[in-house]
Structures are given as structure tokens and as C-alpha cells.
Amino acid sequence: MQKYIAICITTYKRPTGLSRLLAALALQEIPIGCDVRIVVVDNNYRCAEFIRKTSQVFGFNQILTVQRANVFSFLKYPQAPFDLIFADPPYDMEDIQHIPEVKVYQTLN
């Protein structure tokens, strides 16, 4: 049985923080036989381009996709469930408590 780790990163105009997070993910040991999928969600065109270029620096160009979308809309109807979500909305955002719950894959043992 194939195992997966699906990670969603939601961000908005925070290139430095995103670079640090991707660098930290690049250092993680992935279990043998496990596929990783990373989706970064940002609705800003310039940031989406930065994310694509940065993913190549860390060797994620095969496993990372960028979704230009509103984070609340994306998480309400994700294309697939995620094991881990790094939510990084602006901290003064009034509706932060409305980040919807997302179904997750069965945890890896």
C-alpha cells in the first residue's frame, strides 16, 4: 500500500517566512516508500511566481504545486485531503476562525 504525506501551505505575501518553511521541509527525512505532495495557496500573482521559482531551489518542482486562490475558498473545497496544513493568514484577519476543517488522510504508522 502506497503511503502519502499531503501538505498544504496557505500564505499571503510572506516570501521570507515561506522560504524558511520550504527550507525546513527540505531537511525532513521522508519515510521510504512514501510520496509527498505540497500545495501552496496564495491569491497574489507575484507571490505565486515567487513560490514556483523558490520550489525549484529546494528541489520541490516535481511535488509542489501552486494554487492561486482565496485560502478560505480553497480549503472549503480542496481537491484532496491534507495531512498537515500550515495556515499563515494575516494575523489581524477578522475571519481567521472560519478556516474550515479539512478531511485528512489516515495517519502514518
C-alpha positions in Angstrom: 0.0 0.0 0.0 1.4 3.4 -1.1 1.7 6.0 1.7 1.3 9.7 1.2 2.0 12.9 3.1 0.0 15.8 1.8 0.9 19.2 3.0 -1.0 22.5 2.4 0.7 25.8 3.0 -1.5 28.9 2.9 0.2 32.2 2.7 -0.2 35.8 1.6 2.7 38.0 0.7 5.2 36.4 3.1 8.1 35.3 0.9 10.7 35.2 3.7 8.5 33.0 6.0 7.6 30.7 3.1 11.2 30.3 2.1 12.1 29.3 5.7 9.3 26.8 5.8 10.2 25.2 2.5 13.9 25.1 3.7 12.8 23.3 6.8 10.6 20.9 4.8 13.6 20.1 2.5 15.6 19.0 5.5 12.9 16.4 6.7 13.5 12.7 6.2 10.8 11.2 4.2 9.9 7.5 5.0 10.9 5.0 2.3 8.0 4.3 0.0 6.2 7.5 0.9 5.2 10.1 -1.6 5.0 13.8 -0.6 2.7 16.3 -2.1 2.9 20.0 -1.3 0.3 22.6 -2.3 0.9 26.3 -1.6 -2.1 28.5 -1.8 -1.7 32.3 -2.4 -4.1 34.5 -4.3 -1.4 37.0 -5.3 0.1 36.6 -8.8 3.6 37.8 -8.0 3.8 35.6 -4.9 2.6 32.6 -7.0 5.5 33.2 -9.4 8.0 33.6 -6.5 6.7 30.3 -5.0 7.2 28.4 -8.3 10.8 29.7 -8.5 11.6 29.0 -4.9 10.2 25.4 -5.1 12.9 24.7 -7.7 15.7 26.0 -5.4 14.6 23.3 -2.8 14.1 20.6 -5.4 10.3 20.6 -5.0 9.4 21.3 -8.6 8.1 17.7 -9.0 6.0 17.6 -5.8 4.9 21.2 -5.2 2.0 22.9 -6.9 0.8 26.5 -6.5 -2.9 27.3 -6.3 -3.8 30.9 -6.9 -6.9 31.1 -4.8 -8.5 32.6 -1.8 -7.5 30.3 1.1 -11.0 30.1 2.6 -12.5 29.0 -0.8 -9.6 26.5 -1.4 -9.8 24.9 2.0 -13.6 24.7 1.9 -13.5 22.5 -1.3 -9.9 21.1 -1.5 -9.1 18.8 -4.4 -7.8 16.2 -1.9 -7.4 15.9 1.8 -4.3 17.0 3.6 -2.3 15.5 6.5 -0.8 18.8 7.5 -1.9 22.4 7.0 0.4 25.4 7.6 -2.1 28.3 7.8 -0.5 31.7 7.6 -3.2 34.3 7.1 -2.7 37.9 8.1 -2.9 37.8 11.9 -5.4 40.7 12.1 -7.8 38.9 9.7 -11.3 39.0 11.2 -12.5 35.7 9.9 -9.4 33.6 10.8 -11.6 31.4 13.0 -13.6 30.4 9.9 -10.7 28.3 8.3 -12.8 25.2 7.7 -11.9 21.8 8.8 -10.4 19.6 6.1 -10.5 15.8 6.0 -7.1 14.2 6.5 -5.6 11.0 5.3 -5.2 8.2 7.7 -2.1 8.9 9.8 1.1 7.0 9.0 2.2 4.4 11.4 
